[in-house]
Amino acid sequence: MKITVIGGGLCGCEAAYAAAQRGAQVELYEMKPAHMSPAHHSPLLAELVCSNSLKAARLESAAGLLKEEMRRLGSVCMKAAARSSVAAGGALAVDREQFSGYITEIIRSHPNIRVIEKRVETIPREGTVIVATGPLTDGPLAEDIKKVCGLDTLSFYDAAAPIVMYDSIDMSLAFRASRYGRGEEEGGDYINCPMNKEEYEAFYNALVTAEQAPLKDFDRPLTVYEGCMPIEIMARRGPDTIRFGPLKPVGLRDPRTGKRPWAVVQLRRENAAGSMYNLVGFQTNLKFPEQKRVFSLIPGLGQAEFARYGVMHRNSFLDSPRLLQPDFSMRERPGLFFAGQLAGVEGYMESAAAGILAGIGAVRHIAGQTPFFPPEYTMMGALARYISDPSVKDFQPMGANFGVLPPLSERIRDKKARYGALAARSLAWFDQAGLPGEKTEPAKE
């Protein structure tokens, strides 16, 4: 039972691990370290190229439910997250190097997985194949994907936020706190840079007039995914847009004044040592000198040292509703799977979850078994059905949210209770279902 996986990101690693744990012999192709995309910096597998946050941890959240479902299916990413987490209030955030390092060790040492460091330029036309090359897929492989899928284009853009060194933050102007006191027993998981009205207006005016880095033209108008909207583009929608978005001050009080600030820029710990912090919600495509000039206007960051400036890069995804089944296999070729952000799920854990389903699906395909589709009232099942629903028009990537789940049989007005009931309904299925289990196989020769 041989499966080829192309791509060593979160999705590819999950696909390879899920298949290998279920007895398949896996060849995992990864182009790094010989070839690095503009967004990649590490030679490790499963690199986190944007934020180090895996979103909310609580079960009464869509992101938290998705992660718990992944745990129930043996996710290697969730095992890594448990070993590499850093304080982040109600979110699950990780030390990037520890997270990727753990997954790299597990994948490279697995007896059923062989990692091949090679850039793949064409999809194998035979055998069982999982393409998990991610949203940065380009070059000959992107052209071959378009050929195989009959597409004209794959491209859109997203962006990453800048990271600053902790020692360069002026803590006489900033303060530690999490919204509504979450994580306060540790002194607050976030560093907050408060602004009064005058400071915010000065920052806002500088932001909306700052110069952006040039982007290459494509054969259709530029599409920017909403979940990774650059802060400067968001700000141009109106002077209060970001103040009610990533700079919202709700749930926070400046200890110097005892009052809620006009706006707040939050910084989240980037690594376990706490030596680096990223600017939450500050994905950007500003030129590097402009980032230094504009972001230095934020109180507490006047002398900030940037460990990494924000960048914007091209992403790719398929018109999946016209191409894929809910197990991420192609309708026209059941042994070929496309998973992760390439298949149109948006987010780290969403991509990883798609990899798990594709890995299980590939094993079942080879064994001649029926496909594995979690029901539509689970988060994994709902996302898989969304990306494969032919009725979806003008398809755009979708992340975990309770809106994709069917409603409960009875109405619950309280939002937290309703979300809790939706999570309980999903996990009850995982508890009772006969899930496609893992098994131990002899090591490869």
GUZA-895192 format. One record per residue (C-alpha): chain; z, y, x; residue in three letters. Coordinates in pm, 1 decimal, padded with zeros to 6 digits. Layout:
REM residues N
 ch       c3       c2       c1  aa
  A        Z        Y        X ALA
...
This chain:
REM residues 445
 ch       c3       c2       c1  aa
  A  00000.0  00000.0  00000.0 MET
  A -00130.3  00298.7  00198.5 LYS
  A -00114.6  00662.7  00090.5 ILE
  A -00253.6  00964.0  00275.4 THR
  A -00062.7  01292.2  00236.1 VAL
  A -00225.0  01610.8  00363.9 ILE
  A  00024.4  01890.0  00437.0 GLY
  A  00377.1  01888.4  00577.4 GLY
  A  00537.7  02159.9  00367.9 GLY
  A  00808.6  02103.8  00108.8 LEU
  A  00566.5  01941.8 -00134.2 CYS
  A  00400.1  01717.1  00121.8 GLY
  A  00732.0  01603.7  00266.3 CYS
  A  00868.2  01522.6 -00079.5 GLU
  A  00548.9  01333.7 -00168.7 ALA
  A  00558.0  01134.5  00154.7 ALA
  A  00929.9  01060.5  00121.7 TYR
  A  00908.9  00960.0 -00245.6 ALA
  A  00620.2  00723.7 -00175.0 ALA
  A  00774.9  00579.3  00142.1 ALA
  A  01108.7  00521.1 -00028.0 GLN
  A  00921.6  00318.1 -00289.9 ARG
  A  00752.8  00091.8 -00036.6 GLY
  A  00427.5  00270.4  00049.4 ALA
  A  00297.9  00313.2  00403.3 GLN
  A  00233.6  00685.9  00437.6 VAL
  A  00018.7  00879.8  00680.6 GLU
  A  00129.8  01244.1  00668.2 LEU
  A -00116.8  01492.4  00819.3 TYR
  A  00022.8  01825.1  00941.6 GLU
  A -00178.6  02086.6  01131.9 MET
  A  00122.1  02247.9  01303.9 LYS
  A  00202.4  02319.1  01578.3 PRO
  A -00156.8  02328.1  01706.1 ALA
  A -00268.1  02544.3  01411.4 HIS
  A -00037.3  02802.3  01251.3 MET
  A -00119.8  03015.8  00947.5 SER
  A -00033.8  03389.8  00953.9 PRO
  A  00280.1  03318.9  00748.3 ALA
  A  00414.1  03029.1  00955.4 HIS
  A  00641.9  03072.6  01255.6 HIS
  A  00812.4  02735.1  01309.6 SER
  A  00669.8  02401.5  01430.7 PRO
  A  00907.3  02218.6  01194.1 LEU
  A  00803.0  02047.0  00873.1 LEU
  A  00904.7  02197.8  00536.5 ALA
  A  00917.3  02554.5  00669.0 GLU
  A  01046.3  02820.0  00430.2 LEU
  A  00796.7  03102.4  00481.9 VAL
  A  00928.0  03359.2  00232.3 CYS
  A  01287.8  03370.6  00107.7 SER
  A  01566.9  03133.8  00214.4 ASN
  A  01693.4  03124.5 -00145.0 SER
  A  01627.0  02821.1 -00362.4 LEU
  A  01736.2  03025.8 -00666.3 LYS
  A  02025.1  02968.3 -00905.5 ALA
  A  02256.4  02671.7 -00857.8 ALA
  A  02424.7  02651.9 -01200.0 ARG
  A  02298.6  02394.0 -01447.4 LEU
  A  02276.6  02656.1 -01722.9 GLU
  A  01975.6  02801.1 -01541.2 SER
  A  01619.1  02675.9 -01527.3 ALA
  A  01623.0  02665.4 -01147.2 ALA
  A  01955.4  02481.9 -01140.2 GLY
  A  01836.7  02224.0 -01391.1 LEU
  A  01518.2  02161.3 -01193.0 LEU
  A  01716.7  02098.1 -00874.9 LYS
  A  01950.7  01854.7 -01050.9 GLU
  A  01653.4  01662.3 -01189.4 GLU
  A  01514.6  01642.8 -00836.5 MET
  A  01846.0  01504.5 -00710.1 ARG
  A  01825.0  01229.1 -00971.3 ARG
  A  01489.3  01125.5 -00820.8 LEU
  A  01612.9  01119.7 -00459.6 GLY
  A  01477.0  01453.9 -00336.2 SER
  A  01483.4  01492.8  00042.1 VAL
  A  01485.7  01872.9 -00001.2 CYS
  A  01804.8  01857.5 -00204.6 MET
  A  01964.9  01636.1  00059.1 LYS
  A  01867.7  01892.7  00321.2 ALA
  A  01994.9  02182.8  00108.9 ALA
  A  02335.5  02016.5  00074.3 ALA
  A  02363.9  02006.3  00454.4 ARG
  A  02233.0  02356.5  00527.6 SER
  A  02358.4  02582.5  00247.8 SER
  A  02485.2  02933.8  00313.4 VAL
  A  02695.3  03147.2  00080.3 ALA
  A  02482.6  03327.3 -00180.8 ALA
  A  02696.7  03382.9 -00488.9 GLY
  A  02547.6  03187.0 -00778.7 GLY
  A  02233.4  03096.5 -00584.4 ALA
  A  02157.7  02807.4 -00351.6 LEU
  A  02044.9  02955.3 -00021.3 ALA
  A  01997.6  02770.1  00306.6 VAL
  A  01980.6  02821.3  00679.6 ASP
  A  01605.4  02791.2  00735.1 ARG
  A  01619.2  02614.1  01070.7 GLU
  A  01884.9  02365.1  00962.1 GLN
  A  01703.5  02292.6  00635.7 PHE
  A  01364.3  02232.3  00795.1 SER
  A  01517.4  02054.5  01093.7 GLY
  A  01693.8  01799.9  00872.7 TYR
  A  01379.5  01724.5  00673.4 ILE
  A  01171.6  01697.9  00991.2 THR
  A  01415.7  01446.0  01135.2 GLU
  A  01419.2  01235.7  00817.5 ILE
  A  01039.8  01233.6  00781.4 ILE
  A  00958.3  01166.9  01146.7 ARG
  A  01213.3  00884.5  01173.8 SER
  A  01125.2  00713.5  00845.6 HIS
  A  00994.5  00360.1  00913.4 PRO
  A  00725.1  00392.8  00644.5 ASN
  A  00591.1  00735.3  00747.2 ILE
  A  00359.7  00819.1  01036.0 ARG
  A  00315.5  01190.7  01105.6 VAL
  A -00027.8  01279.9  01242.2 ILE
  A -00060.5  01628.0  01392.8 GLU
  A -00416.2  01708.5  01300.4 LYS
  A -00596.9  01967.7  01092.8 ARG
  A -00779.4  01801.2  00803.7 VAL
  A -01108.0  01967.0  00708.8 GLU
  A -01233.9  01735.3  00434.4 THR
  A -01062.7  01527.8  00166.4 ILE
  A -01104.4  01152.5  00219.3 PRO
  A -01347.8  01024.9 -00041.5 ARG
  A -01176.8  00687.8 -00071.3 GLU
  A -00821.2  00561.0 -00099.8 GLY
  A -00511.2  00719.4 -00252.2 THR
  A -00469.2  01077.3 -00131.9 VAL
  A -00220.1  01354.5 -00205.3 ILE
  A -00336.9  01704.6 -00111.0 VAL
  A -00029.1  01921.7 -00059.7 ALA
  A -00163.3  02184.5  00177.7 THR
  A  00004.4  02467.7 -00005.6 GLY
  A -00091.5  02818.0 -00107.9 PRO
  A -00225.0  02911.9  00237.0 LEU
  A -00506.2  02656.5  00229.3 THR
  A -00819.2  02806.5  00384.4 ASP
  A -01118.8  02731.1  00602.8 GLY
  A -01326.3  02412.8  00573.6 PRO
  A -01061.7  02229.3  00370.7 LEU
  A -01051.4  02505.0  00109.8 ALA
  A -01428.9  02490.4  00086.6 GLU
  A -01417.3  02113.4  00045.4 ASP
  A -01152.2  02142.8 -00226.4 ILE
  A -01375.5  02384.2 -00413.1 LYS
  A -01661.5  02140.1 -00376.1 LYS
  A -01458.8  01841.3 -00497.7 VAL
  A -01312.6  02037.6 -00790.1 CYS
  A -01624.6  02235.1 -00879.8 GLY
  A -01452.2  02572.1 -00835.0 LEU
  A -01580.1  02913.0 -00727.3 ASP
  A -01256.0  03044.6 -00574.8 THR
  A -00892.4  02955.4 -00504.6 LEU
  A -00737.4  03279.5 -00385.4 SER
  A -00459.6  03518.8 -00481.4 PHE
  A -00188.6  03697.3 -00281.7 TYR
  A  00188.6  03691.8 -00241.9 ASP
  A  00430.9  03856.8 -00002.1 ALA
  A  00749.5  03802.3  00198.7 ALA
  A  01047.7  04035.4  00241.1 ALA
  A  01170.7  04180.4  00573.3 PRO
  A  01478.7  04050.9  00757.2 ILE
  A  01727.9  04271.8  00944.7 VAL
  A  01990.9  04191.6  01206.6 MET
  A  02347.0  04198.2  01073.7 TYR
  A  02484.5  04390.4  01374.0 ASP
  A  02247.7  04679.3  01296.9 SER
  A  02374.5  04731.6  00939.2 ILE
  A  02610.9  05027.1  00898.4 ASP
  A  02898.3  04868.3  00706.3 MET
  A  03069.3  05204.9  00665.8 SER
  A  02798.4  05280.5  00409.1 LEU
  A  02740.3  04927.5  00275.7 ALA
  A  02986.7  04686.8  00113.3 PHE
  A  03018.8  04315.6  00047.7 ARG
  A  03017.5  04192.3 -00312.0 ALA
  A  02835.3  03960.5 -00549.4 SER
  A  02742.6  04068.5 -00900.5 ARG
  A  03031.1  04034.9 -01145.8 TYR
  A  03256.4  03906.6 -00868.4 GLY
  A  03077.8  03576.3 -00809.8 ARG
  A  03162.0  03449.2 -00462.2 GLY
  A  03438.7  03707.5 -00418.3 GLU
  A  03676.0  03445.4 -00277.9 GLU
  A  03461.6  03458.7  00036.9 GLU
  A  03448.9  03836.1  00045.6 GLY
  A  03120.0  03856.1 -00138.5 GLY
  A  02804.0  03671.6 -00047.5 ASP
  A  02578.9  03980.8 -00047.2 TYR
  A  02578.0  04305.6  00145.1 ILE
  A  02507.1  04597.6 -00086.5 ASN
  A  02352.8  04928.5  00012.4 CYS
  A  02440.3  05176.4 -00267.0 PRO
  A  02233.3  05482.8 -00352.0 MET
  A  02317.7  05791.6 -00551.0 ASN
  A  02047.9  05956.5 -00758.3 LYS
  A  01928.0  06191.2 -00481.3 GLU
  A  01912.5  05910.7 -00223.8 GLU
  A  01721.1  05688.2 -00464.2 TYR
  A  01465.8  05956.8 -00547.3 GLU
  A  01403.7  06027.4 -00178.3 ALA
  A  01358.7  05656.6 -00110.6 PHE
  A  01136.0  05609.3 -00415.7 TYR
  A  00904.6  05896.6 -00323.1 ASN
  A  00868.1  05766.1  00031.3 ALA
  A  00801.2  05413.9 -00095.0 LEU
  A  00524.4  05497.1 -00341.3 VAL
  A  00339.1  05717.0 -00090.0 THR
  A  00371.9  05482.8  00211.0 ALA
  A  00061.1  05331.8  00368.2 GLU
  A -00018.7  04968.0  00298.8 GLN
  A -00173.6  04720.1  00542.3 ALA
  A -00540.9  04642.7  00471.1 PRO
  A -00635.4  04320.0  00297.0 LEU
  A -00962.3  04133.5  00330.7 LYS
  A -01195.7  04156.5  00033.1 ASP
  A -01265.6  03851.9 -00177.7 PHE
  A -01534.4  03758.5 -00423.4 ASP
  A -01325.0  03865.3 -00722.6 ARG
  A -01067.1  04140.7 -00791.4 PRO
  A -00736.6  04102.3 -00606.2 LEU
  A -00476.3  03901.2 -00797.8 THR
  A -00108.6  03936.7 -00704.0 VAL
  A  00134.5  03685.2 -00853.8 TYR
  A  00406.9  03865.4 -01049.8 GLU
  A  00692.3  03667.9 -00895.4 GLY
  A  00599.8  03793.1 -00546.9 CYS
  A  00493.6  04145.6 -00641.3 MET
  A  00524.8  04384.1 -00343.2 PRO
  A  00804.6  04635.2 -00394.3 ILE
  A  00569.4  04930.6 -00343.8 GLU
  A  00329.0  04807.7 -00613.3 ILE
  A  00615.1  04745.1 -00853.8 MET
  A  00753.1  05094.6 -00784.3 ALA
  A  00423.3  05258.3 -00876.5 ARG
  A  00464.7  05136.7 -01232.4 ARG
  A  00727.8  05405.8 -01284.8 GLY
  A  01032.3  05565.7 -01118.3 PRO
  A  01282.0  05338.5 -01295.5 ASP
  A  01094.1  05009.1 -01263.7 THR
  A  01265.2  04890.6 -00945.7 ILE
  A  01597.1  05049.6 -01047.1 ARG
  A  01599.6  04811.2 -01343.7 PHE
  A  01455.0  04532.7 -01125.7 GLY
  A  01554.0  04433.7 -00769.7 PRO
  A  01762.9  04752.3 -00721.4 LEU
  A  01961.5  04718.0 -01045.3 LYS
  A  02328.2  04812.6 -00990.3 PRO
  A  02475.2  04612.8 -01280.3 VAL
  A  02785.3  04408.6 -01201.3 GLY
  A  02861.2  04609.1 -00885.6 LEU
  A  03099.2  04893.9 -00799.2 ARG
  A  03098.9  05095.4 -00479.6 ASP
  A  03453.4  05059.8 -00334.9 PRO
  A  03426.1  05409.5 -00187.6 ARG
  A  03384.5  05572.2 -00527.7 THR
  A  03505.9  05308.8 -00771.2 GLY
  A  03189.8  05365.6 -00972.7 LYS
  A  02863.5  05186.2 -01028.9 ARG
  A  02591.4  05325.1 -00797.4 PRO
  A  02267.1  05472.1 -00926.4 TRP
  A  02077.6  05191.1 -00748.5 ALA
  A  02166.5  04912.9 -00504.2 VAL
  A  01963.4  04730.0 -00239.6 VAL
  A  02110.1  04384.4 -00186.7 GLN
  A  02090.7  04191.2  00140.0 LEU
  A  02132.0  03812.8  00135.6 ARG
  A  02245.6  03603.2  00429.2 ARG
  A  01946.7  03447.7  00603.7 GLU
  A  02116.4  03190.1  00827.4 ASN
  A  02445.7  03002.0  00854.1 ALA
  A  02564.6  03219.0  01141.1 ALA
  A  02524.1  03531.1  00927.5 GLY
  A  02337.9  03709.3  01206.3 SER
  A  02037.6  03794.7  00985.4 MET
  A  02001.6  03925.0  00630.4 TYR
  A  01692.6  03961.7  00413.9 ASN
  A  01623.8  04243.5  00168.7 LEU
  A  01636.1  04080.9 -00174.3 VAL
  A  01326.0  04151.0 -00382.7 GLY
  A  01160.6  04356.3 -00106.8 PHE
  A  00838.7  04162.9 -00064.0 GLN
  A  00597.6  04413.9  00082.9 THR
  A  00255.1  04482.5  00226.1 ASN
  A  00342.1  04811.8  00393.0 LEU
  A  00234.7  04863.0  00753.7 LYS
  A  00513.3  04774.4  00994.7 PHE
  A  00585.5  05134.5  01107.3 PRO
  A  00596.5  05237.3  00741.3 GLU
  A  00847.9  04962.4  00665.6 GLN
  A  01068.4  05094.5  00945.0 LYS
  A  01037.0  05453.5  00821.0 ARG
  A  01083.2  05389.5  00448.7 VAL
  A  01347.2  05115.9  00456.3 PHE
  A  01553.3  05315.9  00706.6 SER
  A  01613.3  05562.8  00421.4 LEU
  A  01829.6  05298.7  00252.1 ILE
  A  02199.1  05383.7  00311.4 PRO
  A  02334.1  05143.3  00570.8 GLY
  A  01991.2  05064.7  00717.5 LEU
  A  01932.1  05392.0  00900.3 GLY
  A  01947.7  05213.5  01236.3 GLN
  A  01844.8  04869.3  01115.0 ALA
  A  01683.6  04632.5  01364.1 GLU
  A  01414.1  04424.0  01197.2 PHE
  A  01406.4  04057.0  01296.0 ALA
  A  01090.7  04020.7  01087.9 ARG
  A  00886.9  04269.3  00890.6 TYR
  A  00755.6  04182.1  00546.1 GLY
  A  00405.3  04038.4  00528.2 VAL
  A  00149.8  03968.3  00258.0 MET
  A -00074.3  03664.8  00271.2 HIS
  A -00342.6  03494.7  00070.0 ARG
  A -00243.6  03206.5 -00157.0 ASN
  A -00456.3  02947.1 -00329.0 SER
  A -00431.1  02744.4 -00647.6 PHE
  A -00656.2  02530.6 -00865.9 LEU
  A -00757.9  02578.2 -01225.8 ASP
  A -00532.2  02280.1 -01286.3 SER
  A -00543.9  02261.1 -01670.7 PRO
  A -00911.9  02173.8 -01643.3 ARG
  A -00865.2  01927.9 -01355.5 LEU
  A -00529.2  01749.8 -01344.2 LEU
  A -00315.9  01501.7 -01536.3 GLN
  A  00063.4  01550.6 -01574.5 PRO
  A  00123.7  01322.7 -01272.7 ASP
  A -00090.9  01566.9 -01067.8 PHE
  A -00382.3  01324.0 -01035.2 SER
  A -00740.8  01434.5 -01094.5 MET
  A -00891.6  01335.8 -01426.0 ARG
  A -01222.1  01260.3 -01254.2 GLU
  A -01062.4  01062.2 -00969.6 ARG
  A -00718.5  00916.2 -01056.0 PRO
  A -00642.5  00823.2 -00693.2 GLY
  A -00665.7  01186.3 -00575.8 LEU
  A -00359.8  01402.5 -00635.1 PHE
  A -00313.8  01778.7 -00588.4 PHE
  A  00047.5  01893.3 -00586.3 ALA
  A  00269.9  02189.5 -00514.5 GLY
  A  00160.9  02550.7 -00530.6 GLN
  A -00198.3  02442.5 -00483.9 LEU
  A -00165.3  02277.5 -00827.2 ALA
  A -00024.4  02593.5 -00982.7 GLY
  A  00354.0  02557.7 -00979.8 VAL
  A  00528.2  02862.4 -00835.6 GLU
  A  00831.7  02845.2 -00608.9 GLY
  A  00985.5  02633.0 -00336.5 TYR
  A  01162.7  02381.3 -00557.8 MET
  A  00884.3  02370.7 -00812.4 GLU
  A  00646.0  02271.4 -00531.6 SER
  A  00889.2  02013.3 -00400.2 ALA
  A  00936.0  01869.1 -00749.3 ALA
  A  00559.4  01837.0 -00787.6 ALA
  A  00553.5  01646.7 -00459.7 GLY
  A  00807.4  01398.1 -00589.2 ILE
  A  00602.6  01334.3 -00903.6 LEU
  A  00280.6  01302.1 -00704.0 ALA
  A  00442.3  01058.3 -00458.9 GLY
  A  00573.2  00842.2 -00741.8 ILE
  A  00240.1  00871.5 -00922.1 GLY
  A  00045.0  00759.8 -00617.2 ALA
  A  00261.0  00449.1 -00574.9 VAL
  A  00222.3  00358.9 -00940.7 ARG
  A -00153.3  00416.3 -00923.6 HIS
  A -00192.2  00168.5 -00638.0 ILE
  A  00031.5 -00083.8 -00815.3 ALA
  A -00173.7 -00054.8 -01134.4 GLY
  A  00127.8  00068.8 -01330.1 GLN
  A  00132.8  00327.6 -01606.6 THR
  A  00177.0  00689.4 -01488.9 PRO
  A  00528.8  00832.7 -01468.4 PHE
  A  00561.7  01136.9 -01694.2 PHE
  A  00911.9  01279.5 -01747.9 PRO
  A  00930.2  01400.1 -02110.2 PRO
  A  00837.7  01754.9 -02200.4 GLU
  A  01201.6  01850.8 -02261.2 TYR
  A  01284.9  01800.6 -01891.4 THR
  A  01203.1  02085.9 -01654.0 MET
  A  00989.0  01866.6 -01429.0 MET
  A  00805.9  01723.2 -01727.7 GLY
  A  00750.5  02064.2 -01887.0 ALA
  A  00602.9  02214.1 -01568.9 LEU
  A  00381.1  01909.4 -01515.4 ALA
  A  00248.7  01939.2 -01868.4 ARG
  A  00194.2  02313.3 -01840.5 TYR
  A -00028.3  02283.3 -01534.1 ILE
  A -00226.4  02003.6 -01701.0 SER
  A -00259.2  02149.7 -02052.0 ASP
  A -00627.6  02222.8 -02123.3 PRO
  A -00528.3  02473.4 -02394.1 SER
  A -00380.8  02708.0 -02129.0 VAL
  A -00627.8  02991.0 -02071.9 LYS
  A -00640.7  03236.8 -01779.1 ASP
  A -00416.9  03001.1 -01583.1 PHE
  A -00162.0  03153.2 -01344.4 GLN
  A  00114.0  02981.2 -01141.2 PRO
  A  00430.3  02894.6 -01335.2 MET
  A  00787.2  02864.1 -01212.0 GLY
  A  01084.0  02694.9 -01377.1 ALA
  A  01200.8  02873.4 -01691.9 ASN
  A  01351.3  02765.3 -02022.0 PHE
  A  01054.0  02909.1 -02208.3 GLY
  A  00840.3  02607.3 -02113.0 VAL
  A  01082.9  02364.4 -02282.8 LEU
  A  01051.9  02275.6 -02651.9 PRO
  A  01330.9  02429.3 -02863.4 PRO
  A  01645.9  02242.5 -02961.9 LEU
  A  01662.4  02079.7 -03303.7 SER
  A  01931.4  02326.2 -03407.3 GLU
  A  01952.9  02692.6 -03321.2 ARG
  A  02225.1  02807.1 -03078.2 ILE
  A  02262.5  03184.6 -03067.1 ARG
  A  02474.5  03211.4 -02752.7 ASP
  A  02231.9  03208.2 -02458.4 LYS
  A  02460.6  03035.9 -02208.9 LYS
  A  02549.2  02765.1 -02460.8 ALA
  A  02182.6  02723.1 -02553.7 ARG
  A  02076.0  02686.2 -02191.5 TYR
  A  02360.1  02441.4 -02133.7 GLY
  A  02242.3  02232.7 -02429.2 ALA
  A  01884.7  02233.5 -02298.0 LEU
  A  02009.6  02112.4 -01958.0 ALA
  A  02227.8  01843.3 -02118.8 ALA
  A  01930.6  01716.0 -02321.5 ARG
  A  01722.2  01679.4 -02006.7 SER
  A  01987.5  01513.0 -01794.5 LEU
  A  02073.2  01270.0 -02074.3 ALA
  A  01719.6  01134.9 -02038.2 TRP
  A  01758.2  01100.7 -01660.4 PHE
  A  02085.7  00913.2 -01717.0 ASP
  A  01934.2  00669.6 -01966.8 GLN
  A  01574.5  00624.4 -01852.2 ALA
  A  01458.8  00340.9 -01633.9 GLY
  A  01345.6  00565.1 -01348.0 LEU
  A  01095.0  00445.0 -01087.3 PRO
  A  01348.2  00343.8 -00825.0 GLY
  A  01360.2  00352.1 -00450.8 GLU
  A  01361.7  00030.2 -00250.5 LYS
  A  01400.1 -00080.7  00108.2 THR
  A  01099.1 -00215.4  00292.0 GLU
  A  01071.7 -00361.6  00643.7 PRO
  A  01000.2 -00110.5  00918.6 ALA
  A  00643.2 -00060.3  01028.7 LYS
  A  00531.1 -00230.5  01345.4 GLU
